[in-house]
Amino acid sequence: MHTLLRRFQFISGVVLLIYLFLHLVNHALGIWSLDLAGHGLTLALRLWHSVPGTVLLYGAALMHFSLALRTIYGRRHWALPLTEWVRLWAGLSLPLLLIRHAVATRLAASLYGFEPNYERIVISLITSGTQGLQLALLAPGWLHGCLGLWLRMRHHAWVRRAKPVLVAFLVLLPLLSAAGFVRMKQAVMAINAGPLHPDPKLVSHQVALDTWRHDILMLYLSLLISALVAGQLRNWLERRQLRKQTRSLTAPRRSDC
């Protein structure tokens, strides 16, 4: 069972890593032009908004998160090496991106008819002041996925030989993505000479979208904290039971007195 769960965790993680890779590449295409990035976004939307893509992406996210909760609950100690702490921090930040992305694009499109393209998305991020948050959340998720893949594949000799190239790719892609987003922001501001205004459909349903985002975020944090508290409570009960058993074994019997 443990081996099977690890395999599920690896497969779901690879799906999420592919999603992040395509997301970062789409942003990086903005270095060349807003239209080129838009074509990449159209292809990505066709993939992830299709029925198979939706099931694959959100199924992988749900499975990966469920297995992460199981790991947090089952952990006996938290004396972890630095690499594991970095991977844990980066992984727990990924759902924050997925929640924001799912609400701002998928729910807005499915419930309120919002048609996402990079101009509308960039304007929405600029006017809401969250463009920095978007970039800040992409990088940790990418780092978490790459570290997980490295820990799983590092025993292969060819992977170890390719480590310098892989590290360069790990660092370079988020930097190119950030540069592409900055270029797209400049292009959008050049197209719109006056003040930027978000899409009317997003504005009219902003309260509902904020409520969705808040509720899903609170659910995520509640599950995370519950798994941590429940695991610590179980550890405390087990240690308490072990101490009782130890005292009962070491205590002198009446017949021996």
VMD Tcl script that draws the C-alpha trace (Angstrom):
set ca {
  {0.00 0.00 0.00}
  {2.82 2.39 0.86}
  {4.49 1.77 -2.50}
  {1.19 2.29 -4.32}
  {0.54 5.59 -2.52}
  {4.04 6.81 -3.33}
  {3.40 5.98 -6.98}
  {0.13 7.92 -6.92}
  {1.91 10.84 -5.28}
  {4.62 10.79 -7.95}
  {2.18 10.59 -10.87}
  {-0.06 13.36 -9.53}
  {3.01 15.49 -8.84}
  {4.22 15.04 -12.42}
  {0.82 16.19 -13.73}
  {0.99 19.33 -11.58}
  {4.60 19.93 -12.65}
  {3.55 19.76 -16.31}
  {0.80 22.29 -15.58}
  {3.32 24.65 -13.96}
  {5.80 24.11 -16.79}
  {3.23 25.09 -19.42}
  {2.13 28.06 -17.30}
  {5.71 29.32 -16.99}
  {6.40 28.74 -20.69}
  {3.25 30.70 -21.61}
  {4.46 33.64 -19.53}
  {7.94 33.37 -21.07}
  {6.46 33.61 -24.57}
  {5.44 37.14 -23.64}
  {9.09 38.15 -24.09}
  {8.51 37.95 -27.83}
  {4.93 39.21 -28.09}
  {1.58 39.35 -26.36}
  {-0.01 37.56 -29.32}
  {2.41 34.64 -29.12}
  {1.71 34.26 -25.40}
  {-2.00 34.43 -26.22}
  {-1.69 31.54 -28.68}
  {0.08 29.51 -25.99}
  {-2.69 30.36 -23.52}
  {-5.35 29.26 -26.02}
  {-3.69 25.86 -26.40}
  {-3.32 25.52 -22.62}
  {-7.00 26.37 -22.07}
  {-8.04 23.79 -24.66}
  {-5.98 21.20 -22.79}
  {-6.93 21.98 -19.18}
  {-10.54 23.10 -19.80}
  {-11.41 19.95 -21.70}
  {-13.18 17.22 -19.74}
  {-10.11 14.90 -19.68}
  {-7.81 17.82 -18.84}
  {-10.10 19.03 -16.06}
  {-10.33 15.58 -14.51}
  {-6.57 15.07 -14.85}
  {-5.53 18.45 -13.41}
  {-7.96 18.81 -10.54}
  {-7.91 15.08 -9.82}
  {-4.12 15.23 -9.57}
  {-4.32 18.31 -7.34}
  {-6.86 16.65 -5.03}
  {-4.87 13.41 -4.87}
  {-1.57 15.18 -4.24}
  {-3.07 17.33 -1.52}
  {-4.81 14.36 0.12}
  {-1.55 12.41 0.21}
  {0.23 15.49 1.60}
  {-2.34 15.65 4.43}
  {-1.75 11.96 5.08}
  {2.00 12.57 5.25}
  {1.59 15.52 7.63}
  {-0.74 13.50 9.86}
  {1.54 10.46 9.87}
  {4.81 12.28 10.52}
  {6.36 11.21 13.84}
  {8.94 13.99 14.05}
  {9.74 17.27 12.32}
  {13.53 17.13 12.41}
  {13.88 17.46 8.64}
  {16.86 18.34 6.45}
  {16.85 21.77 4.81}
  {15.90 20.33 1.41}
  {12.75 18.76 2.85}
  {11.79 22.00 4.63}
  {12.18 23.94 1.37}
  {10.18 21.34 -0.55}
  {7.46 21.36 2.12}
  {7.18 25.15 2.14}
  {7.15 25.32 -1.66}
  {4.57 22.54 -1.96}
  {2.16 24.04 0.55}
  {2.21 27.34 -1.34}
  {1.15 25.68 -4.62}
  {-2.55 25.29 -3.68}
  {-2.67 29.04 -3.05}
  {-1.87 29.53 -6.74}
  {-4.30 26.85 -7.88}
  {-7.12 28.29 -5.75}
  {-6.59 31.81 -7.10}
  {-6.22 30.54 -10.66}
  {-9.25 28.26 -10.48}
  {-11.48 31.03 -9.11}
  {-10.19 33.85 -11.33}
  {-10.31 31.90 -14.58}
  {-12.14 28.57 -14.41}
  {-15.00 29.50 -12.05}
  {-15.31 32.96 -13.59}
  {-15.53 31.38 -17.05}
  {-17.89 28.55 -16.08}
  {-20.26 30.56 -13.85}
  {-20.11 34.09 -15.24}
  {-19.01 33.80 -18.88}
  {-15.56 35.39 -18.44}
  {-13.36 34.67 -21.48}
  {-9.73 34.73 -20.33}
  {-6.92 36.04 -22.49}
  {-3.60 37.50 -21.45}
  {-4.68 41.12 -21.88}
  {-7.70 40.63 -19.60}
  {-5.70 38.53 -17.12}
  {-2.82 41.02 -16.95}
  {-5.22 43.94 -16.49}
  {-7.04 42.02 -13.74}
  {-3.75 41.29 -11.95}
  {-2.53 44.89 -12.28}
  {-5.76 46.50 -11.10}
  {-6.04 44.09 -8.16}
  {-2.36 44.54 -7.27}
  {-1.71 40.78 -7.30}
  {0.74 40.49 -10.21}
  {3.63 40.08 -7.78}
  {1.73 37.40 -5.87}
  {1.11 35.46 -9.07}
  {4.82 35.36 -9.88}
  {5.78 34.69 -6.26}
  {3.52 31.63 -6.09}
  {4.55 30.13 -9.42}
  {8.24 29.85 -8.47}
  {7.79 27.90 -5.18}
  {5.42 25.44 -6.85}
  {7.94 24.90 -9.64}
  {10.72 24.45 -7.06}
  {8.65 21.91 -5.10}
  {7.92 19.84 -8.18}
  {11.50 19.88 -9.43}
  {12.88 18.92 -6.00}
  {10.38 16.08 -5.73}
  {11.33 14.83 -9.18}
  {15.04 15.10 -8.31}
  {14.65 13.14 -5.07}
  {12.79 10.42 -6.95}
  {15.20 10.22 -9.93}
  {18.60 11.07 -8.43}
  {19.70 7.44 -8.14}
  {20.00 7.29 -11.95}
  {23.53 8.03 -13.12}
  {22.42 10.07 -16.15}
  {20.28 12.29 -13.91}
  {23.27 13.01 -11.64}
  {25.42 13.83 -14.67}
  {22.77 16.23 -15.94}
  {22.47 18.02 -12.57}
  {24.14 21.32 -13.70}
  {21.83 21.55 -16.72}
  {18.78 20.72 -14.59}
  {19.69 23.34 -11.97}
  {20.16 25.95 -14.71}
  {16.75 25.03 -16.17}
  {15.18 25.16 -12.69}
  {16.39 28.74 -12.19}
  {16.14 30.04 -15.75}
  {12.51 29.16 -16.55}
  {10.94 31.21 -13.69}
  {13.21 34.14 -14.58}
  {12.13 33.98 -18.22}
  {8.53 33.71 -17.07}
  {8.88 36.84 -14.93}
  {10.54 38.69 -17.81}
  {7.73 37.64 -20.13}
  {5.10 38.85 -17.71}
  {6.84 42.23 -17.41}
  {6.93 42.56 -21.20}
  {3.24 41.64 -21.44}
  {2.44 44.21 -18.77}
  {4.30 46.86 -20.79}
  {2.47 45.81 -23.97}
  {-0.94 45.95 -22.28}
  {-0.23 49.39 -20.83}
  {0.91 50.60 -24.27}
  {-2.31 49.33 -25.87}
  {-4.49 50.95 -23.20}
  {-3.36 54.56 -23.08}
  {-5.80 55.55 -20.34}
  {-6.49 54.01 -16.93}
  {-6.79 50.25 -16.89}
  {-10.20 48.75 -16.18}
  {-10.81 45.06 -15.42}
  {-13.32 43.03 -17.40}
  {-16.91 44.13 -16.57}
  {-17.95 40.53 -15.90}
  {-15.23 40.22 -13.26}
  {-16.22 43.54 -11.72}
  {-19.91 42.68 -11.55}
  {-19.22 39.34 -9.92}
  {-16.19 40.36 -7.84}
  {-17.95 39.86 -4.50}
  {-19.04 36.33 -5.43}
  {-15.56 35.45 -6.73}
  {-13.93 36.83 -3.57}
  {-16.33 34.74 -1.49}
  {-15.45 31.60 -3.45}
  {-11.73 32.34 -3.06}
  {-12.04 33.01 0.66}
  {-14.13 29.90 1.37}
  {-11.85 27.55 -0.59}
  {-8.76 29.08 1.02}
  {-10.24 28.68 4.52}
  {-11.11 25.05 3.72}
  {-7.54 24.42 2.56}
  {-6.00 25.99 5.67}
  {-8.48 24.22 7.97}
  {-7.63 20.81 6.50}
  {-3.92 21.56 6.74}
  {-4.07 22.67 10.37}
  {-6.40 19.80 11.29}
  {-4.00 17.22 9.84}
  {-1.09 18.77 11.76}
  {-2.97 19.02 15.07}
  {-4.44 15.52 14.75}
  {-1.02 14.06 14.01}
  {0.56 15.80 16.99}
  {-2.30 14.66 19.23}
  {-1.84 11.07 18.08}
  {1.91 11.30 18.73}
  {1.26 12.65 22.23}
  {-1.23 9.87 23.02}
  {1.17 7.23 21.74}
  {4.03 8.64 23.84}
  {1.73 8.77 26.87}
  {0.66 5.16 26.34}
  {4.28 4.10 25.92}
  {5.27 5.78 29.19}
  {2.42 3.99 31.00}
  {3.53 0.66 29.59}
  {7.14 1.36 30.55}
  {6.18 2.26 34.12}
  {4.00 -0.84 34.44}
  {6.86 -3.06 33.29}
  {9.45 -1.46 35.54}
  {7.25 -1.11 38.65}
  {8.00 -3.81 41.33}
  {5.34 -6.48 41.72}
  {3.64 -6.92 45.11}
  {4.70 -10.57 45.21}
  {8.32 -9.47 44.92}
  {8.11 -7.22 48.00}
}
mol new
graphics top color blue
foreach p $ca { graphics top sphere $p radius 0.5 }
foreach p [lrange $ca 0 end-1] q [lrange $ca 1 end] { graphics top cylinder $p $q radius 0.2 }
display resetview
